[in-house]
Amino acid sequence: MEFSSNKSIYMQICDAICEQILSGELQPEARIMSVREYGADIGVNPNTVMRSYEKLTAEGIIYNRRGIGYFISPDA
């Protein structure tokens, strides 16, 4: 993933996940990568990914099943 310097990285991650949902790559109730997996995959600190996931959770786009992982909300 290539990042733009005019927008914070965590917001760019949020946008990328939203684009994947809108394009149909990520379906409702699908599990998404863990914070560590996603951070390693795109080459950013896991704390940055966690910040993105927290924002998406607050907006109701994803949700967390404790001990299992993050999933796309049915009405995302």
ZIJO-V344936 format. One record per helix or strand of 3 or more residues. SS is the DSSP state (helix for helix, strand for strand). FROM is the first residue (numbers start at 0). LEN is the number of residues. If there is no record, write none. Layout:
# ZIJO-V344936
ss = [SS	SS]
from = [FROM	FROM]
len = [LEN	LEN]
This chain:
# ZIJO-V344936
ss = [helix	helix	helix	strand	strand]
from = [8	34	45	61	68]
len = [15	8	13	4	4]
